[in-house]
Amino acid sequence: MKITGANTPSMTSSPPGAAAAPPAPVAGASSAPLQSAVLAPAKEALAMLPDFDAARVAALRDALSKGELPFDPARLAGLIQRFHGGGR
């Protein structure tokens, strides 16, 4: 069966005006407590990250646009390549 993203007729139909039945549980699907246990390390790591300083980012963006902050695109490209393994 090809999935196109378009509305496709369902396998079962309900009479007009009838409420749709909730989906059946999927075999092997995790429960909410399990999800919480799995996500706990990620939540802890996220909590340890520093706060986002929107004012500082805006100031840096402004300085960069005014030419007050040096920017070397070739150096940035080299750092990206080295970080991602292209410069080894």
Distance bins in CASP14 RR format, pairs under 12 A and 6 or more apart:
PFRMAT RR
TARGET T0000
AUTHOR 0000-0000-0000
RMODE 2
METHOD distances of the structure
MODEL  1
1 8 0 0 0 0 1 0 0 0 0 0 0
1 11 0 0 0 0 0 1 0 0 0 0 0
2 8 0 0 0 0 1 0 0 0 0 0 0
10 20 0 0 0 0 1 0 0 0 0 0 0
10 21 0 0 0 0 0 1 0 0 0 0 0
10 23 0 0 0 0 0 1 0 0 0 0 0
11 24 0 0 0 0 0 1 0 0 0 0 0
12 18 0 0 0 0 0 1 0 0 0 0 0
12 20 0 0 0 0 1 0 0 0 0 0 0
12 21 0 0 0 0 1 0 0 0 0 0 0
12 23 0 0 0 0 0 1 0 0 0 0 0
12 24 0 0 0 0 0 1 0 0 0 0 0
13 20 0 0 0 0 0 1 0 0 0 0 0
13 21 0 0 0 0 0 1 0 0 0 0 0
14 20 1 0 0 1 0 0 0 0 0 0 0
14 21 1 0 0 1 0 0 0 0 0 0 0
23 29 0 0 0 0 0 1 0 0 0 0 0
25 31 0 0 0 0 1 0 0 0 0 0 0
28 34 0 0 0 0 0 1 0 0 0 0 0
29 35 0 0 0 0 1 0 0 0 0 0 0
30 36 0 0 0 0 1 0 0 0 0 0 0
30 37 0 0 0 0 1 0 0 0 0 0 0
30 38 1 0 0 1 0 0 0 0 0 0 0
30 39 0 0 0 0 0 1 0 0 0 0 0
31 37 0 0 0 0 1 0 0 0 0 0 0
31 38 0 0 0 0 0 1 0 0 0 0 0
32 38 0 0 0 0 0 1 0 0 0 0 0
32 39 0 0 0 0 0 1 0 0 0 0 0
33 39 0 0 0 0 0 1 0 0 0 0 0
33 40 0 0 0 0 0 1 0 0 0 0 0
34 40 0 0 0 0 0 1 0 0 0 0 0
35 42 0 0 0 0 0 1 0 0 0 0 0
35 43 0 0 0 0 0 1 0 0 0 0 0
36 42 0 0 0 0 0 1 0 0 0 0 0
36 43 0 0 0 0 1 0 0 0 0 0 0
37 43 0 0 0 0 0 1 0 0 0 0 0
37 44 0 0 0 0 0 1 0 0 0 0 0
39 45 0 0 0 0 0 1 0 0 0 0 0
39 46 0 0 0 0 1 0 0 0 0 0 0
40 46 0 0 0 0 0 1 0 0 0 0 0
40 47 0 0 0 0 0 1 0 0 0 0 0
41 47 0 0 0 0 0 1 0 0 0 0 0
41 48 0 0 0 0 0 1 0 0 0 0 0
42 48 0 0 0 0 0 1 0 0 0 0 0
42 49 0 0 0 0 0 1 0 0 0 0 0
43 49 0 0 0 0 0 1 0 0 0 0 0
46 52 0 0 0 0 0 1 0 0 0 0 0
50 56 0 0 0 0 0 1 0 0 0 0 0
51 57 0 0 0 0 0 1 0 0 0 0 0
52 58 0 0 0 0 0 1 0 0 0 0 0
53 59 0 0 0 0 1 0 0 0 0 0 0
53 60 0 0 0 0 1 0 0 0 0 0 0
54 60 0 0 0 0 0 1 0 0 0 0 0
54 61 0 0 0 0 0 1 0 0 0 0 0
55 61 0 0 0 0 0 1 0 0 0 0 0
55 62 0 0 0 0 0 1 0 0 0 0 0
56 62 0 0 0 0 0 1 0 0 0 0 0
56 63 0 0 0 0 0 1 0 0 0 0 0
57 63 0 0 0 0 0 1 0 0 0 0 0
57 64 0 0 0 0 0 1 0 0 0 0 0
58 64 0 0 0 0 0 1 0 0 0 0 0
58 65 0 0 0 0 0 1 0 0 0 0 0
59 65 0 0 0 0 0 1 0 0 0 0 0
59 66 0 0 0 0 0 1 0 0 0 0 0
59 68 0 0 0 0 0 1 0 0 0 0 0
59 69 0 0 0 0 1 0 0 0 0 0 0
60 66 0 0 0 0 0 1 0 0 0 0 0
60 67 0 0 0 0 0 1 0 0 0 0 0
60 68 0 0 0 0 1 0 0 0 0 0 0
60 69 1 0 0 1 0 0 0 0 0 0 0
60 70 0 0 0 0 0 1 0 0 0 0 0
60 71 0 0 0 0 0 1 0 0 0 0 0
61 67 0 0 0 0 0 1 0 0 0 0 0
61 68 0 0 0 0 0 1 0 0 0 0 0
61 69 0 0 0 0 1 0 0 0 0 0 0
61 71 0 0 0 0 0 1 0 0 0 0 0
62 68 0 0 0 0 1 0 0 0 0 0 0
62 69 0 0 0 0 1 0 0 0 0 0 0
63 69 1 0 1 0 0 0 0 0 0 0 0
63 70 0 0 0 0 1 0 0 0 0 0 0
63 71 0 0 0 0 0 1 0 0 0 0 0
64 70 0 0 0 0 1 0 0 0 0 0 0
64 71 1 0 0 1 0 0 0 0 0 0 0
64 72 0 0 0 0 0 1 0 0 0 0 0
64 73 0 0 0 0 0 1 0 0 0 0 0
64 76 0 0 0 0 0 1 0 0 0 0 0
65 71 0 0 0 0 0 1 0 0 0 0 0
70 76 0 0 0 0 0 1 0 0 0 0 0
71 77 0 0 0 0 0 1 0 0 0 0 0
72 78 0 0 0 0 1 0 0 0 0 0 0
72 79 0 0 0 0 1 0 0 0 0 0 0
73 79 0 0 0 0 0 1 0 0 0 0 0
73 80 0 0 0 0 0 1 0 0 0 0 0
74 80 0 0 0 0 0 1 0 0 0 0 0
74 81 0 0 0 0 0 1 0 0 0 0 0
75 81 0 0 0 0 0 1 0 0 0 0 0
75 82 0 0 0 0 0 1 0 0 0 0 0
76 82 0 0 0 0 0 1 0 0 0 0 0
76 83 0 0 0 0 0 1 0 0 0 0 0
77 83 0 0 0 0 0 1 0 0 0 0 0
77 84 0 0 0 0 0 1 0 0 0 0 0
77 86 0 0 0 0 0 1 0 0 0 0 0
77 87 0 0 0 0 0 1 0 0 0 0 0
78 84 0 0 0 0 1 0 0 0 0 0 0
78 85 0 0 0 0 0 1 0 0 0 0 0
78 86 0 0 0 0 1 0 0 0 0 0 0
78 87 1 0 0 1 0 0 0 0 0 0 0
78 88 0 0 0 0 0 1 0 0 0 0 0
79 85 0 0 0 0 0 1 0 0 0 0 0
79 86 0 0 0 0 0 1 0 0 0 0 0
79 87 0 0 0 0 0 1 0 0 0 0 0
80 86 0 0 0 0 1 0 0 0 0 0 0
80 87 0 0 0 0 1 0 0 0 0 0 0
81 87 1 0 1 0 0 0 0 0 0 0 0
81 88 0 0 0 0 1 0 0 0 0 0 0
82 88 1 0 0 1 0 0 0 0 0 0 0
END
